[in-house]
Amino acid sequence: MSDVDDIEVEISERERARIRKRVLAAEKEKLDLKLPRGINDDIEQIIREEVE
């Protein structure tokens, strides 16, 4: 994925709550794995989908 360090995006409280809910679900899903990998990529994808 590309760097987006200099981009500022306004996110409403509703969007932040939706992002938190999706991230927590993704993390919970990974906890069941013996070798949980790729959670950072999953979180980045969730954020990208929510702010587009």
C-alpha positions as CSV (number, residue, x, y, z in Angstrom):
1,M,0.0,0.0,0.0
2,S,1.2,3.5,-0.6
3,D,2.3,6.1,1.9
4,V,-0.3,8.6,2.9
5,D,1.5,10.3,5.8
6,D,0.7,13.9,4.6
7,I,-3.0,13.4,3.9
8,E,-5.5,14.8,6.4
9,V,-9.0,13.5,6.4
10,E,-11.9,14.5,8.6
11,I,-13.7,11.6,10.1
12,S,-17.0,11.9,11.9
13,E,-17.7,10.2,15.2
14,R,-20.0,7.8,13.5
15,E,-17.3,6.8,11.0
16,R,-14.7,6.4,13.8
17,A,-17.2,4.1,15.7
18,R,-17.7,2.0,12.6
19,I,-13.9,1.8,12.0
20,R,-13.3,0.7,15.6
21,K,-16.0,-1.9,15.4
22,R,-14.6,-3.4,12.2
23,V,-11.0,-3.3,13.5
24,L,-12.0,-5.0,16.7
25,A,-13.8,-7.7,14.8
26,A,-10.8,-8.2,12.5
27,E,-8.5,-8.4,15.6
28,K,-10.8,-10.9,17.3
29,E,-10.8,-13.1,14.2
30,K,-7.0,-13.1,14.1
31,L,-6.8,-14.1,17.8
32,D,-8.2,-17.5,16.9
33,L,-5.3,-18.2,14.7
34,K,-2.1,-19.9,15.9
35,L,0.0,-17.4,13.9
36,P,-2.0,-14.3,13.5
37,R,-0.4,-12.3,10.7
38,G,-1.5,-9.5,8.5
39,I,-3.7,-7.6,11.0
40,N,-2.0,-4.3,10.1
41,D,-2.9,-4.8,6.4
42,D,-6.4,-5.6,7.4
43,I,-6.7,-2.5,9.6
44,E,-5.3,-0.3,6.9
45,Q,-7.7,-1.7,4.4
46,I,-10.7,-1.1,6.7
47,I,-9.6,2.5,7.2
48,R,-9.2,3.1,3.5
49,E,-12.6,1.6,2.8
50,E,-14.3,3.8,5.4
51,V,-12.7,7.1,4.4
52,E,-13.2,6.7,0.6
